[in-house]
Amino acid sequence: MNNYRKEEERRVSKGLTKQDVEIIKMICQEKTSDQIAKELGRSVRTIEGSRLAIMKIIGVKSLVGIVTYAIRVGHFTVHIES
């Protein structure tokens, strides 16, 4: 990855709150909006709104984009067992 891309990802990450990052991690763990809402003590609508805001901040169009972003910047690590 080139330096420009890394710098851009660092800049974008600064626009995310701690709760945004926690929601991203939970999405990567395949948790539903309902599960995330219960764990964080928020409403499902709040979580769905946060998810849309996260997508706008990081510039993606889907949950797959959120997961790809999370892996790229280190919010989530894929462990492959052999």
N, CA, C and O of each residue as an XYZ file, in Angstrom:
328
protein
N       0.848     -1.177      0.000
C       0.000      0.000      0.000
C       0.893      1.241      0.000
O       1.870      1.302      0.747
N       0.569      2.204     -0.816
C       1.420      3.381     -0.892
C       1.196      4.316      0.298
O       0.197      4.206      1.009
N       2.141      5.237      0.503
C       2.079      6.147      1.640
C       0.852      7.041      1.602
O       0.276      7.348      2.646
N       0.445      7.464      0.402
C      -0.744      8.308      0.287
C      -1.971      7.581      0.843
O      -2.759      8.155      1.594
N      -2.118      6.319      0.465
C      -3.275      5.527      0.900
C      -3.267      5.348      2.421
O      -4.308      5.473      3.066
N      -2.097      5.056      2.993
C      -1.994      4.894      4.441
C      -2.361      6.186      5.156
O      -3.081      6.166      6.154
N      -1.867      7.302      4.648
C      -2.165      8.604      5.258
C      -3.659      8.916      5.165
O      -4.242      9.430      6.119
N      -4.271      8.616      4.044
C      -5.703      8.836      3.864
C      -6.498      7.996      4.859
O      -7.472      8.481      5.435
N      -6.098      6.752      5.066
C      -6.804      5.886      6.012
C      -6.636      6.377      7.445
O      -7.572      6.289      8.239
N      -5.473      6.886      7.783
C      -5.270      7.459      9.123
C      -6.172      8.679      9.317
O      -6.758      8.860     10.384
N      -6.279      9.502      8.292
C      -7.121     10.696      8.375
C      -8.578     10.307      8.580
O      -9.272     10.887      9.415
N      -9.035      9.328      7.816
C     -10.414      8.869      7.930
C     -10.661      8.279      9.311
O     -11.701      8.539      9.915
N      -9.726      7.493      9.817
C      -9.886      6.872     11.124
C     -10.068      7.919     12.217
O     -10.771      7.676     13.198
N      -9.446      9.070     12.055
C      -9.588     10.135     13.043
C     -11.006     10.691     13.068
O     -11.404     11.297     14.063
N     -11.778     10.503     12.002
C     -13.155     10.970     11.956
C     -14.132     10.018     12.638
O     -15.312     10.337     12.784
N     -13.646      8.854     13.055
C     -14.489      7.865     13.713
C     -14.392      8.006     15.226
O     -13.317      8.262     15.768
N     -15.523      7.837     15.902
C     -15.517      7.848     17.363
C     -15.118      6.469     17.876
O     -15.059      5.505     17.112
N     -14.845      6.384     19.171
C     -14.530      5.084     19.774
C     -15.706      4.129     19.592
O     -15.515      2.940     19.336
N     -16.930      4.658     19.726
C     -18.102      3.801     19.540
C     -18.224      3.347     18.091
O     -18.627      2.212     17.837
N     -17.884      4.210     17.140
C     -17.891      3.809     15.724
C     -16.960      2.621     15.505
O     -17.321      1.654     14.834
N     -15.760      2.702     16.077
C     -14.788      1.622     15.920
C     -15.312      0.348     16.575
O     -15.134     -0.742     16.032
N     -15.957      0.473     17.740
C     -16.535     -0.692     18.411
C     -17.630     -1.320     17.540
O     -17.710     -2.544     17.432
N     -18.462     -0.497     16.926
C     -19.512     -1.005     16.030
C     -18.879     -1.711     14.831
O     -19.345     -2.773     14.420
N     -17.823     -1.128     14.270
C     -17.119     -1.762     13.148
C     -16.626     -3.142     13.556
O     -16.797     -4.107     12.811
N     -16.014     -3.245     14.732
C     -15.506     -4.531     15.205
C     -16.635     -5.544     15.365
O     -16.463     -6.717     15.034
N     -17.782     -5.105     15.869
C     -18.919     -6.005     16.053
C     -19.496     -6.451     14.710
O     -19.910     -7.601     14.561
N     -19.525     -5.547     13.738
C     -19.969     -5.917     12.388
C     -19.049     -7.005     11.837
O     -19.511     -7.968     11.225
N     -17.750     -6.844     12.057
C     -16.776     -7.835     11.580
C     -16.955     -9.191     12.260
O     -16.544    -10.219     11.720
N     -17.562     -9.194     13.433
C     -17.837    -10.431     14.161
C     -19.200    -11.013     13.783
O     -19.696    -11.932     14.434
N     -19.796    -10.467     12.725
C     -21.081    -10.916     12.193
C     -22.255    -10.688     13.148
O     -23.239    -11.427     13.114
N     -22.151     -9.673     13.993
C     -23.259     -9.357     14.892
C     -24.287     -8.525     14.147
O     -23.944     -7.676     13.324
N     -25.551     -8.779     14.448
C     -26.641     -8.030     13.825
C     -26.792     -6.677     14.514
O     -26.242     -6.455     15.593
N     -27.538     -5.782     13.885
C     -27.810     -4.481     14.500
C     -28.501     -4.664     15.846
O     -28.229     -3.921     16.789
N     -29.391     -5.644     15.941
C     -30.103     -5.916     17.192
C     -29.115     -6.357     18.279
O     -29.195     -5.886     19.414
N     -28.198     -7.247     17.943
C     -27.200     -7.710     18.909
C     -26.288     -6.570     19.354
O     -25.980     -6.436     20.538
N     -25.861     -5.754     18.400
C     -24.990     -4.613     18.714
C     -25.728     -3.639     19.624
O     -25.168     -3.150     20.605
N     -26.981     -3.362     19.297
C     -27.787     -2.428     20.094
C     -27.902     -2.914     21.533
O     -27.725     -2.132     22.468
N     -28.192     -4.180     21.715
C     -28.324     -4.738     23.068
C     -27.014     -4.646     23.841
O     -27.012     -4.280     25.017
N     -25.903     -4.974     23.192
C     -24.599     -4.931     23.864
C     -24.191     -3.513     24.252
O     -23.573     -3.302     25.295
N     -24.537     -2.552     23.415
C     -24.135     -1.165     23.677
C     -25.205     -0.363     24.411
O     -24.978      0.796     24.759
N     -26.366     -0.967     24.650
C     -27.440     -0.258     25.345
C     -28.042      0.864     24.519
O     -28.430      1.903     25.052
N     -28.117      0.645     23.217
C     -28.667      1.632     22.281
C     -29.851      1.011     21.550
O     -30.095     -0.191     21.653
N     -30.583      1.841     20.812
C     -31.677      1.311     20.008
C     -31.129      0.789     18.677
O     -30.045      1.171     18.238
N     -31.904     -0.088     18.053
C     -31.514     -0.622     16.746
C     -31.410      0.523     15.743
O     -30.488      0.548     14.928
N     -32.338      1.461     15.792
C     -32.289      2.600     14.856
C     -31.016      3.429     15.026
O     -30.438      3.905     14.048
N     -30.591      3.595     16.266
C     -29.347      4.331     16.520
C     -28.163      3.611     15.899
O     -27.303      4.241     15.284
N     -28.114      2.287     16.057
C     -27.022      1.502     15.490
C     -27.062      1.562     13.972
O     -26.022      1.707     13.330
N     -28.247      1.452     13.393
C     -28.359      1.532     11.932
C     -27.929      2.901     11.428
O     -27.283      3.003     10.386
N     -28.282      3.953     12.158
C     -27.842      5.303     11.796
C     -26.334      5.447     11.906
O     -25.694      6.069     11.059
N     -25.772      4.862     12.962
C     -24.316      4.896     13.134
C     -23.623      4.153     12.004
O     -22.601      4.604     11.487
N     -24.186      3.012     11.625
C     -23.602      2.229     10.530
C     -23.577      3.049      9.241
O     -22.577      3.050      8.524
N     -24.668      3.743      8.950
C     -24.711      4.578      7.741
C     -23.714      5.723      7.819
O     -23.072      6.062      6.825
N     -23.583      6.319      9.000
C     -22.620      7.410      9.179
C     -21.189      6.894      9.001
O     -20.356      7.556      8.383
N     -20.915      5.710      9.547
C     -19.591      5.091      9.392
C     -19.296      4.878      7.907
O     -18.206      5.197      7.432
N     -20.272      4.340      7.184
C     -20.083      4.090      5.758
C     -19.762      5.376      5.014
O     -18.923      5.385      4.114
N     -20.426      6.455      5.386
C     -20.170      7.742      4.731
C     -18.762      8.250      5.063
O     -18.045      8.721      4.181
N     -18.372      8.152      6.334
C     -17.059      8.640      6.764
C     -15.932      7.893      6.057
O     -14.969      8.501      5.590
N     -16.062      6.555      5.981
C     -14.957      5.777      5.404
C     -15.094      5.593      3.897
O     -14.203      5.045      3.249
N     -16.217      6.055      3.343
C     -16.379      6.064      1.893
C     -16.671      4.716      1.273
O     -16.134      4.380      0.217
N     -17.537      3.929      1.938
C     -17.913      2.629      1.383
C     -19.426      2.560      1.205
O     -20.166      3.397      1.721
N     -19.873      1.539      0.459
C     -21.292      1.436      0.121
C     -21.996      0.231      0.734
O     -23.208      0.079      0.575
N     -21.252     -0.630      1.436
C     -21.865     -1.854      1.954
C     -21.153     -2.330      3.210
O     -20.106     -1.802      3.584
N     -21.737     -3.341      3.859
C     -21.102     -3.941      5.020
C     -19.781     -4.612      4.649
O     -18.842     -4.632      5.444
N     -19.719     -5.155      3.446
C     -18.461     -5.747      2.972
C     -17.379     -4.666      2.938
O     -16.228     -4.924      3.291
N     -17.744     -3.477      2.521
C     -16.795     -2.365      2.505
C     -16.306     -2.016      3.899
O     -15.131     -1.699      4.084
N     -17.199     -2.073      4.886
C     -16.806     -1.817      6.277
C     -15.791     -2.864      6.733
O     -14.775     -2.522      7.337
N     -16.061     -4.126      6.450
C     -15.162     -5.209      6.855
C     -13.803     -5.065      6.162
O     -12.758     -5.209      6.796
N     -13.828     -4.784      4.869
C     -12.576     -4.594      4.117
C     -11.765     -3.456      4.718
O     -10.555     -3.580      4.907
N     -12.428     -2.353      5.014
C     -11.767     -1.206      5.644
C     -11.163     -1.612      6.989
O     -10.009     -1.293      7.277
N     -11.943     -2.313      7.808
C     -11.488     -2.705      9.148
C     -10.241     -3.579      9.082
O      -9.329     -3.424      9.895
N     -10.199     -4.480      8.138
C      -9.026     -5.344      7.977
C      -7.827     -4.510      7.526
O      -6.718     -4.677      8.033
N      -8.060     -3.618      6.575
C      -6.983     -2.798      6.011
C      -6.317     -1.905      7.059
O      -5.097     -1.746      7.050
N      -7.114     -1.320      7.964
C      -6.543     -0.382      8.946
C      -6.223     -1.038     10.280
O      -5.713     -0.378     11.186
N      -6.517     -2.334     10.415
C      -6.125     -3.047     11.621
C      -7.163     -3.092     12.721
O      -6.837     -3.492     13.838
N      -8.412     -2.695     12.454
C      -9.468     -2.803     13.463
C      -9.921     -4.248     13.627
O     -10.534     -4.598     14.635
N      -9.624     -5.079     12.648
C     -10.030     -6.481     12.682
C      -8.960     -7.306     11.990
O      -8.433     -6.912     10.950
N      -8.646     -8.452     12.575
C      -7.631     -9.338     12.010
C      -8.281    -10.673     11.683
O      -9.050    -11.209     12.480
N      -7.974    -11.197     10.527
C      -8.493    -12.498     10.104
C      -7.487    -13.560     10.534
O      -6.299    -13.482     10.221
N      -7.993    -14.554     11.261
C      -7.144    -15.674     11.688
C      -7.545    -16.891     10.857
O      -8.699    -17.318     10.879
N      -6.595    -17.432     10.139
C      -6.850    -18.603      9.319
C      -6.246    -19.819     10.018
O      -5.038    -19.892     10.247
N      -7.110    -20.760     10.346
C      -6.637    -21.980     11.001
C      -6.394    -23.061      9.956
O      -7.158    -23.208      9.003
N      -5.325    -23.807     10.151
C      -5.020    -24.871      9.185
C      -5.405    -26.229      9.721
O      -5.219    -27.237      9.039
